[in-house]
Amino acid sequence: MTRISKWLRTLGPGLVTGAADDDPAGIATYSVVGAQFGNAFLWSAFLTWPLMACAQMTCARIGLVSGAGLGSAIRKKFPRWIGGVLALALLVANAINIAADLAGMGEAMSMLHLGPTLAYVAIFGVALAVLGVRLPYATIANVLKWLALALLAYVISGFLAKPDWSGVAHDVLLPTMPHGKDQWQALVAILGTTISPYLFYWQAGQEIEEQKDEGKTSERSRANASRKEIRDRRIDVATGTIASNVVMFFIILTAAATLHAHGTHHIETTRQAAEALRPVAGDAAFVLFTVGLVGTGLLAIPTLAGSAAYAFAETFDWRYGLNERFRRAVPFYGVYVAAILGGIVLNLLGISAVRALVWSAIINGLLAPVVLFVLLAVMVDAKLMKGQASPRIAVAIIALTALLMTGAGVAMFL
């Protein structure tokens, strides 16, 4: 077996989780930041990668060694009401995020002259809700891995935009600190859409799904992980998070080279972001941008709805899992469907796509530090971690991430 084939075999939950991070909410957030501030935040892609990778690997380790998801670990460590409050906050944030993602996907289809936006909001939403309930986990996991290829559209668009590479190098190597409320708000949005709480629950939940798919149906049979399992997941998580942050870099770069460079500093819709590419980067960049919105939305919405369902099911000890039949896991699937239906309803109420996308990122940016502090308490608990505690460097990075995101949130308001 070649090194490449071995590497491909390790890819799974880490790749899907990393790719899902660049959903239409993330794409719009990065586009808004690039349009408003140019290359000023390109450096943030290099800051967020190690922070995101460490958080995702910590959640993967919790799932692998404890045999249970993040919500279950929180329930065992803290009073149940704390887990319940976090699950409810996650559901609200995810419903807003799903609404924004559906709006972005609908606008993309409309820009391709394939029909009205709201029609596709309903079509995509209902289809993803039904398929999530009906399809077995293995099928869902394989489809999501292939959908990760949609992210390549944004790397290609970045090159088609023909940025000033010497200026890019200068802004990356000599970054400037944010100043003023708008720039701090932009940093919170970037951190919130990159280090999102829903990804924590999804990563740990997928570890349980993978083990159930292997026949390990009880928590005891799933507990503890071999060195090989930990090593393979590190490779998987590293691949997914690197891909996520590379795409983030190129989306900011594309918006900076097209929108900002030509005087468009404020955008209100994903349509504006995409159509501004056409006269500068050509029809190819426009089509790639819009098609990428649909592909990343199809990847992200099941992740958003699924993470909320995992959070509730693990907190309240429900039967759960994407391999469970509907009638055996009605509450779990009920949360999954409710999150998506909530997103459809918010669109029918006439939300602004980009404003919802950015505000969902800001909400996640404020919620993430709370979840990170809780995660910190779980990862150092030797009993919960079955004697396979996280390395000290991981504990330090998680603590630093929580403090950094808290500080950015405070600075935004001050």
Secondary structure, DSSP 8 states (H G I E B T S, - for coil): --HHHHHHHH-SHHHHHHHHTSSHHHHHHHHHHHHHHGGGGTTHHHHHHHHHHHHHHHHHHHHHHHSS-HHHHHHHHS-HHHHHHHHHHHHHHHHHHHHHHHHHHHHHHHHTTSS-HHHHHHHHHHHHHHHHHHS-HHHHHHHHHHHGGGGHHHHHHHHHT---HHHHHHHHHS-----SHHHHHHHHHHHHHHS-HHHHHHHHHHHHHHHHHTT--SHHHH-S--HHHHHHHHHHHHHHHHHHHHHHHHHHHHHHHHTGGGT-----SHHHHHHTHHHHH-HHHHHHHHHHHHHHHHHHHHHHHHHHHHHHHHHTT----TTS-GGGSHHHHHHHHHHHHHHHHHHHTT--HHHHHHHHHHHHHHHHHHHHHHHHHHHT-TTTTTT----HHHHHHHHHHHHHHHHHHHHHH-
